Amino acid sequence: MKLHWAPASPFARKCVVCAAEAGVELELFLRGGTPILTANMPLEQNPLGKIPALERADGPAIYDSRVITRYLDSMGNGGLYPDARIWEVLTLEATADGIMDAAIMMVYEGRVRPEAIQYPDWVEAQWAKITRSLDALEARWMSHLSGPLDAAQIAVGCALAYLDFRLGARNWREGHAVLAAWEAEFAKRETMVASMPKDA
């Protein structure tokens, strides 16, 4: 299977980590672009022009990281989406994906939108989404994060690492000591170390 990805993308990283944890081999195909510059994005595999997208032998390409990770889990060892707590896993994964979405929107505002029309209040609104989510993780989700490995933990780990990678000056750890301690341990997993975000 071929994954269209970029090493800076937290959504692509989530797929790479899930594949490794599930014992599924992936061929990585480097892509790059922005919502405006889409010429090198996987348009044939995903008409939305976004990564990640997964080419597979038994059907058309699939896209959206949550679709891909569910598929990879089904093709591998399984267990990243346990039936006994599936709704918790999906909700927590959605929260992590929301953190990633908001962070990427903040990055794009500075990188893609001309400076004269950048909107600081909109950027701060995105950060507010992130901080509310971090507060919720610390208040309600630490027992889940400390439990058996699942896709939601991987998503949260990737989301927090992306905040460090692109928005480190915001210091998400301030006021989230318990979550920060969890992230420090989770980041030591072999699959997380091997997939650290970087610019291509």
N, C-alpha and C positions, 0 to 999 in steps of 0.2 A: 504494500500500500504506500502511496505517495502523499505526504502531507505538504501542502503549500503553506509556508510559514515565514516568519522573520524572527531572529533571536531576541529582538527587543519587545516583541508582542507578548503581553501576559496571557492572552487567550490562547495563542499558539503554544506557549510554554506549558500551560495547563494540559493541553493535549499530549505534548511530548512526555510530561511526567506521568500522566495516567497510562499512556502506552507502556512506558518502562515498568511501572508498578504492576501492570497486568500481564507483562511478559510478551507484548506485541511489538514486532519489529516494524519500524517505519523508515521509508526513504524520505529524506527532507529535501524539499525544493525551495530554494530561497526566492522570496518575493519582496517587493518594497514599493511604497507609494504613500499617498495620502488620499483623503476623500476627493481632492481635486486632481491629483496626478495619479491616474489609475492605469497607465499604459502597461506597467509591469505587474499588475495585479491579476489574480486568476479569474479573469472574466468568463472564460469558457466553463470553468468549474463552479463558479458562483457569480450569478448575474449581478449581485450586489457589489461585486468588486472588492470583497473583503477577505482577509485571512483570519483564521485558518480555513482551509478547504481540504477535504480528504478524497483522493481518488482511490477507488477500490475495484477489485476484479469482478465482483458479483453484482454490480449495479452502477447507477450514475453516481457522480461525486456528491458528497454530502457536506454541509457546512453549518456554521454556528457551533461554537466550541462545546456547548452542552449536548448537542446532537452527536458530535464526534466522540466525546468522552463516553457517552452511553454506548455507542457502537463499539468502541475499542474495548470497553469493559466486557461486552457480550462476546467479543472475539477472543478474549484472553482468559486469564485466570478467574475473572469475575470478582465480585465482592466489594467493588467500589460504590455500588448502589444497592445496599442491602435492603431487602423487602421490609424487614422489621422496623426500619426507621427511614423509609424512603422519603416521606414528606419533609422530615427534618433535613435530610441531606439535600434535597432539591431546593428548599427554602434558603438554607445556608449558602449553597452554591450560587443561587440567584443574588444573594446579598453581596457575595464576593465579586460576582460579575458586575454588579452595579457600582461597586467601588472602582473596578477597572474602567468601566465606561466613563464615569465622572472624571477620573484621573486623565484618561486619554483626551477627553474634551478640553480639559485645562491645558494640556500640552498642545493640542491643535490650535487653541485660541492664540497661543504665542507664536507657533511655528507657521501656521497657514494663513490666518487672518491678517491683513495689513494692519500695521500698528495704529494707523489713524482711526480705524473702526473697531479696535479691540474693546471689549466690554468688561471692565474689572468686576462689576457687580455680578455679572453672569459667572465669571470665574469663581468668585467667592461663594456663589450659590452651589456650584459643583463641589467645592471643598466642604460646604455645610452638609451635603449628602454623605460625603465620606466620613466626616467626624460623627454624624449621627449613627452611621453604620458601625464605626469603631466602638462607639459607646454601647451599642446593642450587642456586639460580639462580646465585649468584656462583661456586660451585665447578665446576659442570658445564654451564651453559647459556649462558655469555657469547658463545661463538663463534656459537651459533644466533641469539642476540639481535642480534648484529652483522651478520647475513647479510641476504639479501633480505627485504623486508617480507612478513609473513604474519600470520594471525589470532592466533597465539600471542604475537607481539610486541605486538600491539594489546591483548590481554588483560592481559599483564604491565604495560604502561604504564597501563592503567586501574586495575589493582589497586594499584599503587604510588601513584598519584595519590589513590586513595580513602584510603589510609593517611595521607597528608598531610592530607586533607580532614577526616577524622573522628577520627583518632588521632595527630595531629601531635606531641603531647607524648611519644609513645613513641619518636620519632626513629629510624625504621627504618634511616636511612642510617648510623647508628653501626655500625662493623664491616663495612659493605658499600660501601666506597668505589668499587669498580669498577662495581657495579650502580647506585649513585647517579649516577655519571658518565654511564652509558648512559641512565638515565631523564632526566637533565637535557637531553640532546640529543634524545631521542625526544619529549619534551614540547613541543618547538619545531615539530613537524609541524603543518601548517595544520589538519588534521582534529582534532588533539588540542587545539590552542589554541581552536578554535571550540566545543569540547564540554566545557570545563572544568566540573567538578561544582559545583553550587550548590543551595541550598535553594530550593524553588519559592515 
